[in-house]
Amino acid sequence: MTPMIDVIFLLLIFFVCTASFQALEEILPTNLSLPGAIAADVPVDPELEDLDEIVVKILWRKGRASWQINRRDYVRLDRVRAVLRAAAQIKVDLPVILDPAPDVPLEAVIDVYDLCRQIGLEKVQFAASDEA
Amino acid sequence: MRVNNSGEQRTNNGGLRRRFPCVAMLILALITHSAFAGQSSDRRFLDGLRERGLFRLAERYCRDRLAEPDIPDSRRAEMVIGLARSLADRAVNSPPADRPELWRQAQEEVDQFVRRHPENSRLPLVRLQAALGLLARGELARQEARLVADNRPLLDEAKEQLRAAIRQLQELNEEVKALLRAGTPPRARAPGRVEPDRLTAHELASLAKNIQYQLARALRNQGRCYGSDSPDRANSLTQAVQLLDPLAGLDSTDPLAWKSRIDQIVCYRLLADYATAARKLDALARQEPPPAIVLRARAEQIRLALANDRLADAVDALALGNRIDRSTSAELNFAWLETCLAAWRAAAKAKDAQQTAGWEQKAGEMVRLIEQNDGPYWARRAEMLLAGYVRMSPEAGDLDTLVRAAESSYRSGRFDDAVAAYDRARKLAAQRGDAARAFELGYVAATIEHGRQRHQQALERYRQLALAMPDQAKAPASHLLAIRHAAALAKQQGAGSLDQYTVLLREHLKQWPGGTSAGWAGWRLGQLRQHQRDWQGAIAAYRGIAPAAPEFSKAVGAAAQCYSAWLTERKAAGESTEKIGTEAADWFESLIVGPDERWPQQWSPLAQQAAVNSAKLRLDYTPAGYARAAKILSAALAGSPNALPEWKSTAEALLVFSLAGEGRLGEAGRVLQRISAGPPDKLLDMLDGLNRLAADAQAEVRAELAQLRLGAIELLRPRVGRLSQSERQRLDRVQAGALADAGRTDEALQKYESLSKAFPRDGRIQEAHARLLSSRSDRASIESALSKWREVEKKSPSGSERWFRAKYSVASLHYRLGNRKQAAKIITLVKLLHPELGGPAMQRQFQDLLDRCRN
């Protein structure tokens, strides 16, 4: 009996040590970007100064998501992916601001967010209104 | 195309004479209502409105009554039933697109009542109405499913609605039976304690019978949703027969008796038990039914014969007539139409042309009769039946029938069928030599595709129609619509697909060169060529526009822009410009002279514009053009006393410049002095004119213009103290520009710095300042310029022309500072986010800079 308890304890300790805990889905590594709330005391990367931030608006029309990147319309997510991938090739820490319309389902927002992370864009933020 | 939305519209279109009886009836009904304000009068009133197709009025009446305070339970229930029924009736009589909302409203009214008044004693009646709404919806879907090519969605909808109706009716049936079993309600048991809202035992019994009848109706419809050999069909119909059995055996005075007997015969026919159906029909005839039932029995007799493949018997039954005294039956008229179509089919099969044409004509007449007598619901059913038959019968040869079928298909949302029917009608009209009708029908078919936003199909149809019949009055308009669809396609598919659009524009100009639409096509072709920087092509298109066309005036302005751009490019490439410049100037002058080859006394705005264009070209591109320019400008200014100030200042500035260029400096000075002696704003206008000239001019010309401006400013200097604040600012602005153009950069920078501070939101000043800073080559100035351009970029709307210029300048300055990688990144990102890059000229500049960064 005793050896069996020893073995079980050893197995328990092994599993506890090797387990990797998955991050909770709601803890998205991102920030909220409020209009006019860009922190003045944060040092600005000189390389980023002349590079545009990428604003991805997520819209919901006729029961389907559509997107605008810097005011340009896209109706297919693979086109959005291509643009974001090309942007990441220019600079991976280009600021990307996700600006979903109020009626957009959360899944559609998460799709774009996941896309940004998959591509490797490091600085993904959410736009928020003043009331937020 | 004829639109028949509802009974109200029919009434409205009918004119005062047709409206009068309805209005009279309405007034009568209202009087009746006020005199006998009981529940039954309400019901009669609403029934009257609905019979006349005045559904909205019925709805309004019900809503008004429901809004009354302290309305009794029974009346509230009655009004909710009336409202739901009116909405359902309107849905049945409306085009398919309008129906879902009406069904929803009807359901919502009933549901709301059930939620808010669960204790209402009339609740079973309201719930019955809810089930009847579902039943009506299912029945309608089932009827329409018979007549469309792809009927599965409609059949599925019918089954779903009917299942729901049956479920509700069965539940209600059980509840009413339970109420009956529970005993006689108090009203009947104790007359002293009257509860008028409670349903009496008699009313409950009637309700139970009615539920049973409606349940049988729902089951009959459900059975018809399945194939003829389906056990589901047999099961549903058998249940219906069983339910109708006790009702059919009721005394003939019962309102449900006759209807149940007829419905039972229908069920037997649908079960293919023709012998029993015929026997029951004979028995019914012997019972001396009322006229309405006799007419329905005749309809059933015809259908029985048709189902039994006895066409001759069905045709013979037509001889019995379709009215008794003043009674008619929509059901019988419809059965007549079915007979006509069956006879038409048989005659066509037997290749009897005379009989075929005869029955086809009779079918058309029956549809018209149903339209006139039986209201929009039956009219639509008749049209759909006819359309369904025409769609499946290639032998249909009557133009009106085909058009009617096409209209019906269009109204019921079957656009492919409608287009196919219109095509057949068009071909038929063309075969008969009626070109105008053929064109009209083809145009309608194309317009259906246009309405569906099917650009390629609409384009082809409009184009083929216009080219096939170019002499028709609407042929150019049809071709123009084809061009618009080509434009829409090009927009969808990107800039690479403009070939079709170009071909169509050229085709239009070739086919209808003198038409009123040629101006529009020429203008569009010119715009396209201009966008493609094909200056010669654009100029040719603009010059081809007739002077009488409304687009001519703007085409002259656009042609001037094209000449200017073309000549600038040639000059930059070191090519000759004199010949083209002279030819262009001559053309502009030819627009000024009248038929007598003289300049006009009074110069029109077009002549004024042409004079300025001509003078500019002569000054810039012809070596000895100063004298000619001065002459034409003097004449234009003399003949245009009421010209716009902007034009006048430009013309005067050009005159000063041309006189100076000709060497007549004294005269130029005199003109300047004359202007400066007048109000200062006139001189400032002239200076603005010189500024505008300088913006487009070559470097050496710009320097000369700068000297002229500085001279003029000197003339104004003694009066500076008298200038207003805004005039001084204008003067400073002109002076800063002139100093920069004259190469006096330090002085210009000083001026711009103070202007920049004074006008931080003025894009022109900020940009000119940034540009001037960029013109210097020392590192400090370049860094200042970079900072200034960043400011311009931040303050300009993203994607605007100035924003692109600022972006380009920022990248260019990085390049000059040795930050090639950063410059390349900026351009690549701008190109990614804004692929149009601010137009072809900017695109080339960006690309050149990017290439230099990568080398």
Interface residues (C-beta under 8 A of the other chain):
Chain A: E47 E49 D50 L51 D52 I54 I69 N70 R71 R72 V83 A86 A87 I90 K91 L94
Chain B: R790 S798 G799 V810 A811 H814 Q822 K825 I826 T828 L829 V830 L832 L833 H834
